Amino acid sequence: MKDSINIKKLLPDLSKLQEISAKALFSVRGAYDFIINKLSFTQESGLLIMGAITGILCGFGAVIFDASIDLVYDIFFVLPAHIFGHESILDLRFTWYTFYIVLIPALGGLMVGLLNRYFERGRKGEGIPTVIQAVAANGGYIKWNVSILKIIQAGLSIGTGGAGGKEGPIVQIGSAIGSAFGQILKVPQDK
């Protein structure tokens, strides 16, 4: 009969984890302070952990963005086809509503234009070049409201068949999350 393995000996001492406060659970800054102060990590290790968390959140953001494009596509391309008794809008051949396929990207462009007109007054930004400029000249500071609006616009445009790719908006998502973490944690610009 083999000796049983004592699992407690294999695990690190987790007694400090019992000191987690509500602040550490519900705020990024509190979590960072907990990692640095209570778990005795160095600042570099704490930043590395927060960087990993940022990366995970960016991945979730990319998945949510991709799902939102699929949702917009389904609303504009699949749902109307089902209303007319077809599987896909591409099955609607040689009928008057096939022109709908041409109108969908135009409608998406109109919605993006209206968002630009009424919600983006005076704000500039072209995706990746804006991110590069923010990192190079502005210490990594990126405004959240601009990023969210750009992401919504990109989802509408791509989902309705407009030209563009997913990579730029995903970079915008990641940079906005990283910038927000940096601002909340008051990370020095050189980090």
C-alpha positions as CSV (number, residue, x, y, z in Angstrom):
1,M,0.0,0.0,0.0
2,K,1.4,3.4,-1.1
3,D,1.8,6.3,1.3
4,S,-0.8,8.9,0.7
5,I,0.3,12.3,-0.7
6,N,-0.2,15.3,1.6
7,I,-1.7,17.9,-0.7
8,K,-1.2,20.7,1.9
9,K,2.6,20.2,1.5
10,L,2.4,20.7,-2.2
11,L,0.4,24.0,-2.1
12,P,2.1,27.3,-1.1
13,D,1.1,29.0,2.1
14,L,-2.2,30.7,1.3
15,S,-2.9,32.0,4.8
16,K,-2.4,35.6,3.5
17,L,-5.2,35.2,1.1
18,Q,-7.7,35.2,4.0
19,E,-6.9,38.9,4.4
20,I,-8.6,39.9,1.2
21,S,-10.8,42.9,1.8
22,A,-13.9,43.9,-0.1
23,K,-11.9,46.7,-1.7
24,A,-9.4,44.3,-3.1
25,L,-12.2,42.2,-4.5
26,F,-14.1,45.0,-6.2
27,S,-11.5,47.5,-7.4
28,V,-8.6,47.2,-9.7
29,R,-6.5,49.5,-7.6
30,G,-7.4,47.6,-4.4
31,A,-6.5,44.3,-6.1
32,Y,-3.1,45.8,-7.2
33,D,-2.4,47.1,-3.7
34,F,-3.3,43.6,-2.3
35,I,-0.9,41.9,-4.7
36,I,1.9,44.3,-3.9
37,N,1.4,44.8,-0.1
38,K,-0.3,41.7,1.2
39,L,1.3,39.0,-1.0
40,S,4.7,40.7,-0.9
41,F,5.2,40.9,-4.6
42,T,7.6,43.4,-6.1
43,Q,6.1,46.2,-8.2
44,E,7.4,44.6,-11.4
45,S,5.7,41.3,-10.5
46,G,2.5,43.1,-9.7
47,L,2.6,44.9,-13.0
48,L,3.2,41.5,-14.7
49,I,0.2,40.0,-13.0
50,M,-2.0,43.0,-13.9
51,G,-0.6,42.8,-17.5
52,A,-1.7,39.2,-17.6
53,I,-5.2,40.2,-16.3
54,T,-5.3,43.0,-18.9
55,G,-4.4,40.4,-21.6
56,I,-7.2,38.1,-20.5
57,L,-9.7,41.0,-20.5
58,C,-8.5,42.1,-24.0
59,G,-9.2,38.5,-25.2
60,F,-12.7,38.6,-23.7
61,G,-13.2,42.0,-25.3
62,A,-12.1,40.6,-28.7
63,V,-14.5,37.7,-28.4
64,I,-17.4,40.0,-27.4
65,F,-16.6,42.3,-30.3
66,D,-16.6,39.4,-32.7
67,A,-19.9,38.2,-31.3
68,S,-21.3,41.7,-31.7
69,I,-20.4,41.6,-35.4
70,D,-22.1,38.3,-35.8
71,L,-25.2,39.7,-34.0
72,V,-25.4,42.7,-36.3
73,Y,-24.9,40.4,-39.3
74,D,-27.7,38.2,-38.1
75,I,-30.0,41.1,-37.6
76,F,-29.5,42.6,-41.0
77,F,-28.8,39.5,-43.2
78,V,-30.3,36.4,-41.6
79,L,-33.4,37.7,-39.8
80,P,-34.9,39.4,-43.0
81,A,-34.3,36.1,-44.9
82,H,-36.2,34.1,-42.3
83,I,-39.0,36.6,-42.5
84,F,-39.3,35.8,-46.2
85,G,-39.0,32.1,-45.6
86,H,-35.3,31.6,-46.7
87,E,-32.3,30.4,-44.8
88,S,-30.0,33.2,-46.0
89,I,-30.4,36.6,-47.6
90,L,-28.2,35.1,-50.4
91,D,-31.1,32.8,-51.3
92,L,-33.2,35.7,-52.3
93,R,-32.4,35.7,-56.0
94,F,-34.3,37.5,-58.8
95,T,-36.8,39.2,-56.6
96,W,-37.5,42.8,-55.6
97,Y,-36.0,42.4,-52.2
98,T,-32.6,41.3,-53.5
99,F,-31.8,45.0,-53.7
100,Y,-31.9,44.8,-49.9
101,I,-28.4,43.2,-50.0
102,V,-27.0,46.4,-51.6
103,L,-28.9,48.6,-49.2
104,I,-27.6,46.9,-46.0
105,P,-24.0,48.3,-46.2
106,A,-25.4,51.7,-47.1
107,L,-27.7,51.6,-44.1
108,G,-24.7,50.6,-41.9
109,G,-22.7,53.5,-43.3
110,L,-25.6,55.8,-42.5
111,M,-25.8,54.6,-38.9
112,V,-22.0,55.1,-38.5
113,G,-22.2,58.5,-40.0
114,L,-25.0,59.5,-37.6
115,L,-23.0,58.3,-34.7
116,N,-20.0,60.4,-36.0
117,R,-22.2,63.4,-36.4
118,Y,-24.0,63.4,-33.1
119,F,-21.7,61.7,-30.6
120,E,-18.2,62.3,-31.9
121,R,-18.1,66.0,-32.2
122,G,-14.5,67.3,-32.1
123,R,-13.0,63.9,-31.3
124,K,-10.4,62.6,-33.6
125,G,-9.2,59.0,-34.0
126,E,-8.4,56.5,-36.7
127,G,-7.9,53.3,-34.7
128,I,-4.3,52.0,-34.7
129,P,-2.6,55.3,-35.6
130,T,-4.4,56.9,-32.7
131,V,-3.2,54.1,-30.4
132,I,0.4,54.5,-31.6
133,Q,0.3,58.3,-31.1
134,A,-1.2,57.8,-27.6
135,V,1.7,55.5,-26.6
136,A,4.4,57.6,-28.2
137,A,3.2,61.1,-27.3
138,N,0.5,61.0,-24.7
139,G,2.0,58.5,-22.2
140,G,-0.5,55.8,-23.2
141,Y,-3.6,57.9,-22.3
142,I,-6.6,56.9,-24.4
143,K,-10.1,58.2,-23.8
144,W,-12.7,55.5,-23.0
145,N,-15.7,57.2,-24.6
146,V,-13.9,57.6,-27.9
147,S,-12.8,53.9,-27.8
148,I,-16.2,52.6,-27.0
149,L,-17.8,54.7,-29.8
150,K,-15.2,53.5,-32.3
151,I,-15.8,49.9,-31.4
152,I,-19.6,50.3,-31.8
153,Q,-19.1,52.0,-35.2
154,A,-16.7,49.3,-36.4
155,G,-19.1,46.5,-35.3
156,L,-22.0,48.2,-37.2
157,S,-19.9,48.8,-40.2
158,I,-18.3,45.3,-40.5
159,G,-21.6,43.6,-39.5
160,T,-23.5,45.3,-42.2
161,G,-20.9,44.5,-44.9
162,G,-18.8,47.6,-44.8
163,A,-15.2,47.5,-45.7
164,G,-12.8,47.0,-42.8
165,G,-11.3,44.4,-40.7
166,K,-11.5,43.3,-37.1
167,E,-7.9,43.8,-36.2
168,G,-8.0,47.6,-35.8
169,P,-11.0,47.6,-33.4
170,I,-9.5,44.8,-31.4
171,V,-6.3,46.8,-31.0
172,Q,-8.5,49.7,-29.9
173,I,-10.2,47.5,-27.4
174,G,-6.9,46.2,-26.0
175,S,-5.4,49.7,-25.8
176,A,-8.4,51.1,-24.1
177,I,-8.3,48.4,-21.4
178,G,-4.6,48.7,-21.0
179,S,-4.8,52.5,-20.8
180,A,-7.6,52.3,-18.2
181,F,-5.6,49.9,-16.0
182,G,-2.6,52.2,-16.3
183,Q,-4.7,55.2,-15.3
184,I,-6.4,53.4,-12.4
185,L,-3.1,52.0,-11.1
186,K,-1.2,55.3,-11.7
187,V,1.5,53.4,-13.5
188,P,4.5,55.6,-14.4
189,Q,4.7,56.4,-18.2
190,D,8.0,54.6,-18.5
191,K,6.3,51.3,-17.4
